[in-house]
Each structure stands twice: as structure tokens, then as C-alpha cells.
Amino acid sequence: MLGAEPFRAAMEFAWQGFAHTDAATTGDGHPVVIFPGLGADGHSVATLRGHCRSLGYDAFDWGQGFNTGPQGDLDAWLHTLKAQVADLLAGHSQPATLIGWSLGGLYAREIGKLMAPRIRQVITIGTPFNTETDHTNVSGFFGLMSGRTAVMDPALSLRLRTPPPLRTTSIYSRSDGVVAWQTCRHHKRSSLVQDVEVEGSHFGLGWNREVLAVVADRLGQQPGPWRRYVRAQ
């Protein structure tokens, strides 16, 4: 599946062009911050950003250029990123949605924990946060987050798989050729978390039609009781 990723992603990009935004759907304008995956920048999430804007939300990428992984001490780096996100949200009174693709989803989850009062929800896309499941590719992400070699330190492992105290949706694909799908599912269920399965490649998740539909549903959630996503038949 890894070898077929570029072709599958290209096909998904072409297919999403036939998707149409429901003109009757109008978002409440709340801000949406999108974190790109490893080695990617705002261009990689342009389709996702444009989709959110077409639905009526003020969407923008994280504004930090290419995602090369955390630099230096993890906690210090995350607090710097938190301050940068706070600057992005300075002109908004409504709580924000954080969306992260792949490694960017780990940022979204951790920033969601640090900024919980100002965050509406967190959505991750193909993000391997469940490091309790010992897969090689998760160890690689672990190494990037810790700034050390890819050793599964129990403390950080527990930290990464613990969800933010917010509505959190993890979108994953069993046919993901980069990330093991088991690592994208929450180990413990709660009223605030939901794992949503889609069909698609890892590289194409940012413009996958099913992913865009899930994101639209999540963004349309109003404060109060959470309506869980039900996949259309």
C-alpha cells in the first residue's frame, strides 16, 4: 500500500473535484487552525482549508511553514507553538477548532490540552497517537515528538494517547499505507471521543471526499450535547 500511495492520492484528488458543498450549509464563522503533516506546509492543506472556508468558517493553516517536527525540548516547543496559535486567534472571540493531519494531529491534540478553554474541538486525520500499540511507524513519530531516538518511553506514550478534555474526532483509514490504522484509534472510549473510519490513502486524506464530509459534520456541531458522526449509507 505504501508504494501505491502517490497514485491513490492523485486519484482521490481528482475525485474530490466532483464533490459539491451544500449551499444550504452556513457555518458560524468560528476559526479553524489546520496543522500540516511532516515535511508539508500550508499548500498541502489548501483543499481542506478551502473546504472549511466554503462552509462558512475562518480557516487558516498554522503559519509556521514546513513541518519539520518539534525543535529542542518538547514542552518548551509546544508552549511556543501555543503562543503562536494564540496570536492567530487573537482577533476571534469564538473558540477554535484544531485540525491536524498525520504528525500535525499530535500538535493539535497537545495544543488542545494546553488551550482547552479557547478550543472548541480537535480533529485528527491519519494521526498515530495511540503509541501503546507498538508499530514501527509510530516509533518514528514518537522520535520526532520527543527529539530523541524512537524509543517508546512509557510517560510520553501515555501522554500522546491521552485525548484532550474536549470533543475529539480521529479520522483513520484501514488502507492507510503510511500509518498503522490501529494507532489512530482511542484505546479507551468516552463521551468526548469518536473514531471515524474512511476509505483512502494516507497522502490523500487531506482532500478525501469522506474526510471532507466528516470535517463538515464536526464543524457544524453546536455547543451542548455532542451528536456523534454517522456514516452515510
Stockholm file with secondary structure:
# STOCKHOLM 1.0

chainA/1-233         MLGAEPFRAAMEFAWQGFAHTDAATTGDGHPVVIFPGLGADGHSVATLRGHCRSLGYDAFDWGQGFNTGPQGDLDAWLHTLKAQVADLLAGHSQPATLIGWSLGGLYAREIGKLMAPRIRQVITIGTPFNTETDHTNVSGFFGLMSGRTAVMDPALSLRLRTPPPLRTTSIYSRSDGVVAWQTCRHHKRSSLVQDVEVEGSHFGLGWNREVLAVVADRLGQQPGPWRRYVRAQ
#=GR chainA/1-233 SS CTTTHHHHHHHHHHHHTTCCCCTTCCCCCCEEEEECCTTCCGGGGHHHHHHHHHTTCEEEECSSCSCCCCCSSHHHHHHHHHHHHHHHTTTCCSCEEEEEETHHHHHHHHHHHHTGGGEEEEEEESCCCCTTSCCHHHHHHHHHHHTSCSCCCHHHHHHHHSCCSSEEEEEEETTCSSSCGGGGSCSSCCTTEEEEEECCCSTTTTTCHHHHHHHHHHHTCCSSSCCCCCCCC
#=GC SS_cons         CTTTHHHHHHHHHHHHTTCCCCTTCCCCCCEEEEECCTTCCGGGGHHHHHHHHHTTCEEEECSSCSCCCCCSSHHHHHHHHHHHHHHHTTTCCSCEEEEEETHHHHHHHHHHHHTGGGEEEEEEESCCCCTTSCCHHHHHHHHHHHTSCSCCCHHHHHHHHSCCSSEEEEEEETTCSSSCGGGGSCSSCCTTEEEEEECCCSTTTTTCHHHHHHHHHHHTCCSSSCCCCCCCC
//
